Amino acid sequence: MLHELLNKCGIYYAKRRYMPRGIDWLCDLQRLHVGGHAPMVFDIGANKGQTTSKVLQYFPNARVHAFEPVLETFNDFRQKFGTKVGVNSNQLAVSDSCGSASILVSSNSELSHLVMEPDQSREKRTNVEIVETTSIDAYCAKKGIKHIDILKTDTEGHDLPVLKGAERALRSGQVDWILTEVTFDPLDDSHSKFDAIQTFLKDRGFAVYCFYDHFFTHEDLLHHYCNALFVRKALSIGVV
């Protein structure tokens, strides 16, 4: 009785405690019964495996396809998950086309990002790697993947091209959930603009489910960026 009442209020029981929606996106997806089968997960911008590690905690049988283009960071990921059954590691950048691109490698591996039209002066001051690019549609066609339960993209501002490269998958209902880092600050060029992401996904049948991992600037206490979880509106959700 209490469980049903709290569910109606957006509060649910997970890991032996009640948690409101929006605290942990994987906990929410577990509650929504995404783990009713072994979910197919794309971890785009996998870095050293932070998201993949969490995914496997909630969904131990998940099939993960991870994409990390920076060689050193990719080697860290592969060292951690190279022998893990169900985890496929790819030293690839994901975009809206197949080919190659420059990536600016930061001393903080989480801040490395693609530059499709490189700034030559910046390249002279920054470590640059030329990386191979693929699109989600091209990768799925090559691997014979028909469905993606969870598509996570964190590419430091390149997330819209990532999603554009999944046009066929999105239009055909082959993707259920999308988690992407977004900013609400029009002056922030390091993250993807929420309005652009929302407009693109809305036109392809997706709606915002919730926001997570909020970051506020210390200077003005304004909301800077967060992770937005989108759901395919036609999806039949089963709450457990």
CYANA upper distance limits for C-alpha pairs under 8 A (distance plus 0.5 A):
  1 MET  CA      5 LEU  CA      6.82
  2 LEU  CA      6 LEU  CA      6.62
  3 HIS  CA      7 ASN  CA      6.66
  3 HIS  CA     12 TYR  CA      7.36
  3 HIS  CA     13 TYR  CA      7.70
  4 GLU  CA      8 LYS  CA      6.93
  5 LEU  CA      9 CYS  CA      7.12
  6 LEU  CA     10 GLY  CA      6.83
  6 LEU  CA     11 ILE  CA      5.34
  6 LEU  CA     12 TYR  CA      6.47
  7 ASN  CA     11 ILE  CA      5.54
  7 ASN  CA     12 TYR  CA      5.77
 10 GLY  CA     20 PRO  CA      6.55
 10 GLY  CA     21 ARG  CA      6.32
 11 ILE  CA     18 TYR  CA      7.04
 11 ILE  CA     19 MET  CA      6.25
 11 ILE  CA     20 PRO  CA      4.84
 11 ILE  CA     21 ARG  CA      6.58
 12 TYR  CA     18 TYR  CA      5.88
 12 TYR  CA     19 MET  CA      6.21
 12 TYR  CA     20 PRO  CA      6.90
 12 TYR  CA     21 ARG  CA      8.03
 12 TYR  CA     31 ARG  CA      8.46
 13 TYR  CA     17 ARG  CA      6.01
 13 TYR  CA     18 TYR  CA      4.84
 13 TYR  CA     19 MET  CA      6.82
 14 ALA  CA     18 TYR  CA      6.55
 14 ALA  CA     19 MET  CA      7.23
 14 ALA  CA     27 CYS  CA      7.66
 14 ALA  CA     31 ARG  CA      7.99
 19 MET  CA     23 ILE  CA      7.54
 21 ARG  CA     28 ASP  CA      7.02
 21 ARG  CA    210 CYS  CA      8.10
 22 GLY  CA     28 ASP  CA      7.97
 22 GLY  CA    210 CYS  CA      6.49
 22 GLY  CA    211 PHE  CA      6.45
 22 GLY  CA    212 TYR  CA      5.98
 23 ILE  CA    212 TYR  CA      6.91
 23 ILE  CA    213 ASP  CA      8.22
 24 ASP  CA     28 ASP  CA      6.85
 24 ASP  CA    212 TYR  CA      7.32
 25 TRP  CA     29 LEU  CA      6.75
 25 TRP  CA    212 TYR  CA      7.24
 25 TRP  CA    229 LEU  CA      8.00
 26 LEU  CA     30 GLN  CA      6.56
 26 LEU  CA     54 LYS  CA      8.28
 26 LEU  CA     55 VAL  CA      7.51
 26 LEU  CA     58 TYR  CA      7.34
 27 CYS  CA     31 ARG  CA      6.74
 27 CYS  CA     58 TYR  CA      7.82
 28 ASP  CA     32 LEU  CA      6.75
 29 LEU  CA     33 HIS  CA      6.96
 29 LEU  CA     34 VAL  CA      6.11
 29 LEU  CA     35 GLY  CA      8.18
 30 GLN  CA     34 VAL  CA      6.14
 30 GLN  CA     35 GLY  CA      6.30
 30 GLN  CA     58 TYR  CA      7.42
 30 GLN  CA     59 PHE  CA      8.43
 31 ARG  CA    239 VAL  CA      6.36
 31 ARG  CA    240 VAL  CA      5.91
 32 LEU  CA    237 ILE  CA      6.63
 32 LEU  CA    238 GLY  CA      5.93
 32 LEU  CA    239 VAL  CA      4.97
 32 LEU  CA    240 VAL  CA      6.67
 33 HIS  CA    237 ILE  CA      7.93
 33 HIS  CA    238 GLY  CA      6.24
 33 HIS  CA    239 VAL  CA      6.57
 33 HIS  CA    240 VAL  CA      6.63
 34 VAL  CA     39 PRO  CA      7.34
 34 VAL  CA    149 ASP  CA      8.00
 35 GLY  CA     39 PRO  CA      6.72
 35 GLY  CA     59 PHE  CA      6.70
 38 ALA  CA     59 PHE  CA      7.69
 38 ALA  CA     61 ASN  CA      5.73
 38 ALA  CA     62 ALA  CA      5.30
 38 ALA  CA     63 ARG  CA      7.22
 39 PRO  CA     59 PHE  CA      7.99
 39 PRO  CA     61 ASN  CA      8.04
 39 PRO  CA     62 ALA  CA      5.44
 39 PRO  CA     63 ARG  CA      6.69
 39 PRO  CA    148 ILE  CA      8.11
 39 PRO  CA    149 ASP  CA      6.13
 39 PRO  CA    150 ILE  CA      7.88
 40 MET  CA     62 ALA  CA      6.60
 40 MET  CA     63 ARG  CA      5.43
 40 MET  CA     64 VAL  CA      6.61
 40 MET  CA     65 HIS  CA      8.42
 40 MET  CA    147 HIS  CA      7.65
 40 MET  CA    148 ILE  CA      5.61
 40 MET  CA    149 ASP  CA      5.65
 40 MET  CA    150 ILE  CA      6.98
 41 VAL  CA     62 ALA  CA      7.43
 41 VAL  CA     63 ARG  CA      6.56
 41 VAL  CA     64 VAL  CA      5.25
 41 VAL  CA     65 HIS  CA      6.75
 41 VAL  CA    148 ILE  CA      6.63
 41 VAL  CA    149 ASP  CA      6.50
 41 VAL  CA    150 ILE  CA      5.26
 41 VAL  CA    151 LEU  CA      6.38
 41 VAL  CA    152 LYS  CA      8.12
 42 PHE  CA     64 VAL  CA      6.37
 42 PHE  CA     65 HIS  CA      5.41
 42 PHE  CA     66 ALA  CA      6.44
 42 PHE  CA     67 PHE  CA      8.39
 42 PHE  CA    148 ILE  CA      7.67
 42 PHE  CA    150 ILE  CA      6.83
 42 PHE  CA    151 LEU  CA      5.31
 42 PHE  CA    152 LYS  CA      6.47
 43 ASP  CA     51 THR  CA      7.61
 43 ASP  CA     52 THR  CA      7.31
 43 ASP  CA     64 VAL  CA      7.46
 43 ASP  CA     65 HIS  CA      6.61
 43 ASP  CA     66 ALA  CA      5.08
 43 ASP  CA     67 PHE  CA      6.71
 43 ASP  CA    151 LEU  CA      7.07
 43 ASP  CA    152 LYS  CA      5.68
 43 ASP  CA    153 THR  CA      6.95
 44 ILE  CA     66 ALA  CA      6.47
 44 ILE  CA     67 PHE  CA      5.44
 44 ILE  CA     68 GLU  CA      7.45
 44 ILE  CA     94 VAL  CA      7.50
 44 ILE  CA    151 LEU  CA      8.16
 44 ILE  CA    152 LYS  CA      6.39
 44 ILE  CA    153 THR  CA      5.16
 44 ILE  CA    154 ASP  CA      6.82
 44 ILE  CA    155 THR  CA      7.75
 45 GLY  CA     66 ALA  CA      8.11
 45 GLY  CA     67 PHE  CA      6.25
 45 GLY  CA     68 GLU  CA      5.83
 45 GLY  CA     69 PRO  CA      8.34
 45 GLY  CA     93 ALA  CA      8.28
 45 GLY  CA    153 THR  CA      6.62
 45 GLY  CA    154 ASP  CA      5.72
 45 GLY  CA    155 THR  CA      5.87
 46 ALA  CA     50 GLN  CA      7.71
 46 ALA  CA     51 THR  CA      7.33
 46 ALA  CA     52 THR  CA      7.78
 46 ALA  CA     66 ALA  CA      6.24
 46 ALA  CA     67 PHE  CA      6.09
 46 ALA  CA     68 GLU  CA      5.77
 46 ALA  CA     77 PHE  CA      8.38
 46 ALA  CA    154 ASP  CA      8.33
 47 ASN  CA     68 GLU  CA      6.30
 47 ASN  CA     73 THR  CA      6.50
 47 ASN  CA     74 PHE  CA      7.40
 47 ASN  CA     77 PHE  CA      7.45
 47 ASN  CA    109 SER  CA      7.41
 47 ASN  CA    110 GLU  CA      6.98
 48 LYS  CA     73 THR  CA      6.42
 48 LYS  CA     74 PHE  CA      7.39
 48 LYS  CA     76 ASP  CA      6.25
 48 LYS  CA     77 PHE  CA      5.09
 49 GLY  CA     53 SER  CA      6.41
 49 GLY  CA     77 PHE  CA      6.09
 49 GLY  CA     80 LYS  CA      8.26
 50 GLN  CA     54 LYS  CA      7.08
 51 THR  CA     55 VAL  CA      6.60
 52 THR  CA     56 LEU  CA      6.75
 52 THR  CA     64 VAL  CA      7.76
 52 THR  CA     66 ALA  CA      8.20
 53 SER  CA     57 GLN  CA      6.94
 54 LYS  CA     58 TYR  CA      7.06
 55 VAL  CA     59 PHE  CA      6.24
 55 VAL  CA     60 PRO  CA      7.97
 55 VAL  CA     62 ALA  CA      7.92
 56 LEU  CA     60 PRO  CA      4.92
 56 LEU  CA     61 ASN  CA      7.59
 56 LEU  CA     62 ALA  CA      6.94
 61 ASN  CA     86 GLY  CA      7.92
 62 ALA  CA     86 GLY  CA      7.27
 63 ARG  CA     86 GLY  CA      5.20
 63 ARG  CA     87 VAL  CA      6.49
 63 ARG  CA     88 ASN  CA      8.44
 64 VAL  CA     86 GLY  CA      6.62
 64 VAL  CA     87 VAL  CA      5.23
 64 VAL  CA     88 ASN  CA      6.55
 65 HIS  CA     87 VAL  CA      6.55
 65 HIS  CA     88 ASN  CA      5.25
 65 HIS  CA     89 SER  CA      6.65
 65 HIS  CA     90 ASN  CA      7.97
 66 ALA  CA     87 VAL  CA      7.81
 66 ALA  CA     88 ASN  CA      6.55
 66 ALA  CA     89 SER  CA      5.45
 66 ALA  CA     90 ASN  CA      6.48
 67 PHE  CA     89 SER  CA      6.78
 67 PHE  CA     90 ASN  CA      5.40
 67 PHE  CA     91 GLN  CA      6.46
 67 PHE  CA     92 LEU  CA      6.04
 67 PHE  CA     93 ALA  CA      6.98
 67 PHE  CA     94 VAL  CA      7.78
 68 GLU  CA     73 THR  CA      7.65
 68 GLU  CA     74 PHE  CA      5.92
 68 GLU  CA     89 SER  CA      8.31
 68 GLU  CA     90 ASN  CA      6.88
 68 GLU  CA     91 GLN  CA      5.67
 68 GLU  CA     92 LEU  CA      6.24
 68 GLU  CA     93 ALA  CA      6.84
 69 PRO  CA     73 THR  CA      8.33
 69 PRO  CA     74 PHE  CA      7.01
 69 PRO  CA     90 ASN  CA      8.18
 69 PRO  CA     91 GLN  CA      5.16
 69 PRO  CA     92 LEU  CA      5.05
 69 PRO  CA     93 ALA  CA      5.45
 69 PRO  CA    131 VAL  CA      6.72
 69 PRO  CA    132 GLU  CA      8.03
 70 VAL  CA     74 PHE  CA      6.32
 70 VAL  CA     91 GLN  CA      7.69
 70 VAL  CA    103 ILE  CA      8.22
 70 VAL  CA    105 VAL  CA      7.77
 70 VAL  CA    112 SER  CA      8.46
 70 VAL  CA    129 GLU  CA      7.82
 70 VAL  CA    131 VAL  CA      8.09
 71 LEU  CA     75 ASN  CA      6.62
 71 LEU  CA     91 GLN  CA      7.60
 72 GLU  CA     76 ASP  CA      6.95
 73 THR  CA     77 PHE  CA      6.86
 73 THR  CA    109 SER  CA      7.41
 74 PHE  CA     78 ARG  CA      6.60
 74 PHE  CA     90 ASN  CA      8.41
 74 PHE  CA     91 GLN  CA      6.70
 75 ASN  CA     79 GLN  CA      6.48
 76 ASP  CA     80 LYS  CA      6.91
 77 PHE  CA     81 PHE  CA      6.65
 77 PHE  CA     82 GLY  CA      8.09
 77 PHE  CA     89 SER  CA      8.25
 78 ARG  CA     82 GLY  CA      5.01
 78 ARG  CA     89 SER  CA      7.04
 81 PHE  CA     87 VAL  CA      7.27
 81 PHE  CA     89 SER  CA      8.42
 82 GLY  CA     87 VAL  CA      8.10
 82 GLY  CA     89 SER  CA      7.89
 91 GLN  CA    132 GLU  CA      8.35
 92 LEU  CA    131 VAL  CA      7.29
 92 LEU  CA    132 GLU  CA      5.99
 92 LEU  CA    133 THR  CA      6.13
 92 LEU  CA    134 THR  CA      7.31
 93 ALA  CA    114 LEU  CA      8.49
 93 ALA  CA    131 VAL  CA      7.19
 93 ALA  CA    132 GLU  CA      6.63
 93 ALA  CA    133 THR  CA      5.10
 93 ALA  CA    134 THR  CA      6.87
 94 VAL  CA    133 THR  CA      5.96
 94 VAL  CA    134 THR  CA      5.56
 94 VAL  CA    135 SER  CA      5.89
 94 VAL  CA    136 ILE  CA      7.46
 94 VAL  CA    162 VAL  CA      6.28
 94 VAL  CA    165 GLY  CA      8.50
 95 SER  CA    133 THR  CA      6.80
 95 SER  CA    134 THR  CA      6.50
 95 SER  CA    135 SER  CA      5.72
 95 SER  CA    136 ILE  CA      8.25
 95 SER  CA    158 HIS  CA      8.04
 95 SER  CA    159 ASP  CA      8.49
 95 SER  CA    161 PRO  CA      5.66
 95 SER  CA    162 VAL  CA      4.86
 95 SER  CA    163 LEU  CA      8.24
 95 SER  CA    164 LYS  CA      8.21
 95 SER  CA    165 GLY  CA      6.44
 96 ASP  CA    134 THR  CA      7.79
 96 ASP  CA    135 SER  CA      5.74
 96 ASP  CA    136 ILE  CA      8.39
 96 ASP  CA    161 PRO  CA      5.43
 96 ASP  CA    162 VAL  CA      6.09
 96 ASP  CA    163 LEU  CA      7.81
 96 ASP  CA    164 LYS  CA      5.97
 96 ASP  CA    165 GLY  CA      4.25
 96 ASP  CA    166 ALA  CA      8.05
 97 SER  CA    133 THR  CA      7.40
 97 SER  CA    134 THR  CA      6.26
 97 SER  CA    135 SER  CA      5.80
 97 SER  CA    165 GLY  CA      6.89
 98 CYS  CA    132 GLU  CA      8.05
 98 CYS  CA    133 THR  CA      5.53
 98 CYS  CA    134 THR  CA      4.71
 98 CYS  CA    135 SER  CA      6.57
 98 CYS  CA    138 ALA  CA      8.23
 99 GLY  CA    132 GLU  CA      6.34
 99 GLY  CA    133 THR  CA      5.59
 99 GLY  CA    134 THR  CA      7.20
100 SER  CA    130 ILE  CA      7.14
100 SER  CA    131 VAL  CA      5.94
100 SER  CA    132 GLU  CA      4.90
100 SER  CA    133 THR  CA      5.60
101 ALA  CA    114 LEU  CA      7.34
101 ALA  CA    115 VAL  CA      7.23
101 ALA  CA    116 MET  CA      6.25
101 ALA  CA    130 ILE  CA      6.13
101 ALA  CA    131 VAL  CA      6.03
101 ALA  CA    132 GLU  CA      7.11
101 ALA  CA    133 THR  CA      7.26
102 SER  CA    114 LEU  CA      6.36
102 SER  CA    115 VAL  CA      5.94
102 SER  CA    116 MET  CA      7.02
102 SER  CA    118 PRO  CA      7.33
102 SER  CA    128 VAL  CA      6.89
102 SER  CA    129 GLU  CA      6.20
102 SER  CA    130 ILE  CA      5.12
102 SER  CA    131 VAL  CA      6.72
103 ILE  CA    112 SER  CA      7.32
103 ILE  CA    113 HIS  CA      5.90
103 ILE  CA    114 LEU  CA      4.73
103 ILE  CA    115 VAL  CA      6.23
103 ILE  CA    128 VAL  CA      6.12
103 ILE  CA    129 GLU  CA      5.85
103 ILE  CA    130 ILE  CA      6.82
103 ILE  CA    131 VAL  CA      7.39
104 LEU  CA    112 SER  CA      6.01
104 LEU  CA    113 HIS  CA      6.02
104 LEU  CA    114 LEU  CA      6.82
104 LEU  CA    115 VAL  CA      7.54
104 LEU  CA    123 GLU  CA      8.03
104 LEU  CA    126 THR  CA      7.02
104 LEU  CA    127 ASN  CA      6.59
104 LEU  CA    128 VAL  CA      5.36
104 LEU  CA    129 GLU  CA      7.29
105 VAL  CA    109 SER  CA      7.58
105 VAL  CA    111 LEU  CA      8.13
105 VAL  CA    112 SER  CA      5.13
105 VAL  CA    113 HIS  CA      7.43
105 VAL  CA    126 THR  CA      7.57
105 VAL  CA    127 ASN  CA      5.94
105 VAL  CA    128 VAL  CA      6.35
105 VAL  CA    129 GLU  CA      7.65
106 SER  CA    110 GLU  CA      8.24
106 SER  CA    111 LEU  CA      6.32
106 SER  CA    112 SER  CA      5.43
106 SER  CA    126 THR  CA      8.28
106 SER  CA    127 ASN  CA      7.93
108 ASN  CA    112 SER  CA      7.76
111 LEU  CA    156 GLU  CA      7.01
112 SER  CA    156 GLU  CA      7.83
113 HIS  CA    155 THR  CA      6.83
113 HIS  CA    156 GLU  CA      6.25
113 HIS  CA    157 GLY  CA      8.21
113 HIS  CA    158 HIS  CA      8.13
114 LEU  CA    155 THR  CA      8.34
114 LEU  CA    158 HIS  CA      7.55
118 PRO  CA    122 ARG  CA      8.37
118 PRO  CA    123 GLU  CA      7.64
119 ASP  CA    123 GLU  CA      6.73
120 GLN  CA    124 LYS  CA      6.98
121 SER  CA    125 ARG  CA      7.45
122 ARG  CA    126 THR  CA      6.67
123 GLU  CA    127 ASN  CA      7.41
123 GLU  CA    128 VAL  CA      6.86
134 THR  CA    138 ALA  CA      7.08
134 THR  CA    139 TYR  CA      7.10
135 SER  CA    139 TYR  CA      6.57
135 SER  CA    162 VAL  CA      7.40
135 SER  CA    165 GLY  CA      5.29
135 SER  CA    166 ALA  CA      7.22
136 ILE  CA    140 CYS  CA      6.52
136 ILE  CA    162 VAL  CA      7.85
136 ILE  CA    163 LEU  CA      8.42
136 ILE  CA    165 GLY  CA      6.06
136 ILE  CA    166 ALA  CA      5.48
136 ILE  CA    169 ALA  CA      8.48
137 ASP  CA    141 ALA  CA      6.65
137 ASP  CA    165 GLY  CA      6.64
137 ASP  CA    166 ALA  CA      5.53
137 ASP  CA    167 GLU  CA      7.66
137 ASP  CA    168 ARG  CA      6.87
137 ASP  CA    169 ALA  CA      6.89
138 ALA  CA    142 LYS  CA      6.69
139 TYR  CA    143 LYS  CA      6.62
140 CYS  CA    144 GLY  CA      6.10
140 CYS  CA    145 ILE  CA      5.18
140 CYS  CA    146 LYS  CA      7.49
141 ALA  CA    145 ILE  CA      7.05
146 LYS  CA    174 GLN  CA      7.06
147 HIS  CA    169 ALA  CA      8.43
147 HIS  CA    174 GLN  CA      5.17
147 HIS  CA    175 VAL  CA      6.59
148 ILE  CA    174 GLN  CA      6.55
148 ILE  CA    175 VAL  CA      5.30
148 ILE  CA    176 ASP  CA      7.11
149 ASP  CA    175 VAL  CA      6.32
149 ASP  CA    176 ASP  CA      5.56
149 ASP  CA    177 TRP  CA      6.53
150 ILE  CA    175 VAL  CA      7.56
150 ILE  CA    176 ASP  CA      6.85
150 ILE  CA    177 TRP  CA      5.31
150 ILE  CA    178 ILE  CA      6.39
150 ILE  CA    179 LEU  CA      8.06
151 LEU  CA    175 VAL  CA      7.76
151 LEU  CA    176 ASP  CA      8.49
151 LEU  CA    177 TRP  CA      6.61
151 LEU  CA    178 ILE  CA      5.23
151 LEU  CA    179 LEU  CA      6.75
152 LYS  CA    178 ILE  CA      6.23
152 LYS  CA    179 LEU  CA      5.11
152 LYS  CA    180 THR  CA      6.43
153 THR  CA    159 ASP  CA      6.75
153 THR  CA    162 VAL  CA      8.11
153 THR  CA    178 ILE  CA      8.25
153 THR  CA    179 LEU  CA      6.79
153 THR  CA    180 THR  CA      5.50
153 THR  CA    181 GLU  CA      7.59
154 ASP  CA    158 HIS  CA      8.50
154 ASP  CA    159 ASP  CA      7.18
154 ASP  CA    180 THR  CA      6.40
154 ASP  CA    181 GLU  CA      6.15
155 THR  CA    159 ASP  CA      6.28
156 GLU  CA    181 GLU  CA      8.35
156 GLU  CA    190 SER  CA      6.06
156 GLU  CA    191 HIS  CA      5.65
156 GLU  CA    192 SER  CA      7.68
157 GLY  CA    189 ASP  CA      7.39
157 GLY  CA    190 SER  CA      5.73
157 GLY  CA    191 HIS  CA      4.41
157 GLY  CA    192 SER  CA      4.82
157 GLY  CA    193 LYS  CA      8.39
158 HIS  CA    162 VAL  CA      7.07
158 HIS  CA    191 HIS  CA      8.11
158 HIS  CA    192 SER  CA      7.13
159 ASP  CA    163 LEU  CA      6.79
159 ASP  CA    180 THR  CA      7.56
159 ASP  CA    181 GLU  CA      8.28
159 ASP  CA    192 SER  CA      6.68
160 LEU  CA    164 LYS  CA      6.62
160 LEU  CA    192 SER  CA      7.47
160 LEU  CA    196 ALA  CA      8.17
160 LEU  CA    197 ILE  CA      6.73
161 PRO  CA    165 GLY  CA      6.66
162 VAL  CA    166 ALA  CA      7.45
163 LEU  CA    167 GLU  CA      7.43
166 ALA  CA    170 LEU  CA      6.49
167 GLU  CA    171 ARG  CA      6.52
168 ARG  CA    172 SER  CA      6.57
169 ALA  CA    173 GLY  CA      6.79
169 ALA  CA    174 GLN  CA      5.45
169 ALA  CA    175 VAL  CA      6.79
170 LEU  CA    174 GLN  CA      6.50
170 LEU  CA    175 VAL  CA      6.31
170 LEU  CA    204 ARG  CA      6.83
171 ARG  CA    204 ARG  CA      6.31
171 ARG  CA    205 GLY  CA      8.31
173 GLY  CA    232 ARG  CA      8.06
175 VAL  CA    232 ARG  CA      7.78
176 ASP  CA    231 VAL  CA      6.42
176 ASP  CA    232 ARG  CA      5.70
176 ASP  CA    235 LEU  CA      7.31
177 TRP  CA    229 LEU  CA      7.51
177 TRP  CA    230 PHE  CA      6.19
177 TRP  CA    231 VAL  CA      5.19
177 TRP  CA    232 ARG  CA      6.89
178 ILE  CA    229 LEU  CA      6.17
178 ILE  CA    230 PHE  CA      5.54
178 ILE  CA    231 VAL  CA      7.01
179 LEU  CA    227 ASN  CA      6.99
179 LEU  CA    228 ALA  CA      6.11
179 LEU  CA    229 LEU  CA      4.94
179 LEU  CA    230 PHE  CA      6.83
180 THR  CA    227 ASN  CA      5.97
180 THR  CA    228 ALA  CA      5.97
180 THR  CA    229 LEU  CA      7.18
181 GLU  CA    191 HIS  CA      7.36
181 GLU  CA    192 SER  CA      7.22
181 GLU  CA    225 TYR  CA      7.66
181 GLU  CA    226 CYS  CA      6.22
181 GLU  CA    227 ASN  CA      4.80
181 GLU  CA    228 ALA  CA      6.69
182 VAL  CA    191 HIS  CA      6.28
182 VAL  CA    192 SER  CA      5.37
182 VAL  CA    193 LYS  CA      6.09
182 VAL  CA    194 PHE  CA      5.58
182 VAL  CA    197 ILE  CA      8.41
182 VAL  CA    225 TYR  CA      6.08
182 VAL  CA    226 CYS  CA      6.18
182 VAL  CA    227 ASN  CA      6.49
182 VAL  CA    228 ALA  CA      7.12
183 THR  CA    188 ASP  CA      7.49
183 THR  CA    191 HIS  CA      6.20
183 THR  CA    192 SER  CA      6.40
183 THR  CA    193 LYS  CA      5.65
183 THR  CA    194 PHE  CA      6.11
183 THR  CA    224 HIS  CA      6.41
183 THR  CA    225 TYR  CA      4.64
183 THR  CA    226 CYS  CA      7.05
184 PHE  CA    193 LYS  CA      6.80
184 PHE  CA    194 PHE  CA      6.42
184 PHE  CA    195 ASP  CA      8.38
184 PHE  CA    223 HIS  CA      7.75
184 PHE  CA    224 HIS  CA      6.72
184 PHE  CA    225 TYR  CA      6.77
185 ASP  CA    193 LYS  CA      8.10
185 ASP  CA    223 HIS  CA      8.35
185 ASP  CA    224 HIS  CA      6.51
185 ASP  CA    225 TYR  CA      8.09
186 PRO  CA    193 LYS  CA      7.77
191 HIS  CA    225 TYR  CA      8.08
192 SER  CA    196 ALA  CA      8.27
192 SER  CA    197 ILE  CA      7.79
193 LYS  CA    197 ILE  CA      6.94
194 PHE  CA    198 GLN  CA      6.43
195 ASP  CA    199 THR  CA      6.50
196 ALA  CA    200 PHE  CA      6.67
197 ILE  CA    201 LEU  CA      6.67
198 GLN  CA    202 LYS  CA      6.30
198 GLN  CA    207 ALA  CA      8.16
198 GLN  CA    208 VAL  CA      8.17
199 THR  CA    203 ASP  CA      6.83
200 PHE  CA    204 ARG  CA      7.31
201 LEU  CA    205 GLY  CA      6.94
201 LEU  CA    206 PHE  CA      5.71
201 LEU  CA    207 ALA  CA      7.75
202 LYS  CA    206 PHE  CA      5.33
202 LYS  CA    207 ALA  CA      6.47
205 GLY  CA    232 ARG  CA      6.34
205 GLY  CA    233 LYS  CA      6.40
205 GLY  CA    234 ALA  CA      8.01
206 PHE  CA    230 PHE  CA      6.61
206 PHE  CA    231 VAL  CA      5.89
206 PHE  CA    232 ARG  CA      4.88
206 PHE  CA    233 LYS  CA      5.90
207 ALA  CA    230 PHE  CA      5.86
207 ALA  CA    231 VAL  CA      6.03
207 ALA  CA    232 ARG  CA      7.02
207 ALA  CA    233 LYS  CA      6.72
208 VAL  CA    228 ALA  CA      7.57
208 VAL  CA    229 LEU  CA      6.52
208 VAL  CA    230 PHE  CA      4.91
208 VAL  CA    231 VAL  CA      6.88
209 TYR  CA    228 ALA  CA      8.22
209 TYR  CA    229 LEU  CA      6.03
209 TYR  CA    230 PHE  CA      5.76
209 TYR  CA    231 VAL  CA      6.58
210 CYS  CA    228 ALA  CA      6.66
210 CYS  CA    229 LEU  CA      5.95
210 CYS  CA    230 PHE  CA      7.86
211 PHE  CA    226 CYS  CA      7.19
211 PHE  CA    227 ASN  CA      6.20
211 PHE  CA    228 ALA  CA      5.11
211 PHE  CA    229 LEU  CA      6.65
212 TYR  CA    226 CYS  CA      6.37
212 TYR  CA    227 ASN  CA      5.51
212 TYR  CA    228 ALA  CA      6.86
212 TYR  CA    229 LEU  CA      8.31
213 ASP  CA    226 CYS  CA      5.80
213 ASP  CA    227 ASN  CA      6.45
214 HIS  CA    223 HIS  CA      7.81
214 HIS  CA    224 HIS  CA      8.17
214 HIS  CA    225 TYR  CA      6.62
214 HIS  CA    226 CYS  CA      4.94
214 HIS  CA    227 ASN  CA      7.67
215 PHE  CA    223 HIS  CA      6.75
215 PHE  CA    224 HIS  CA      6.12
215 PHE  CA    225 TYR  CA      5.94
215 PHE  CA    226 CYS  CA      6.52
216 PHE  CA    221 LEU  CA      6.05
216 PHE  CA    222 LEU  CA      6.00
216 PHE  CA    223 HIS  CA      5.06
216 PHE  CA    224 HIS  CA      5.68
216 PHE  CA    225 TYR  CA      7.78
217 THR  CA    221 LEU  CA      5.57
217 THR  CA    222 LEU  CA      6.29
217 THR  CA    223 HIS  CA      7.22
217 THR  CA    224 HIS  CA      6.70
231 VAL  CA    235 LEU  CA      7.99
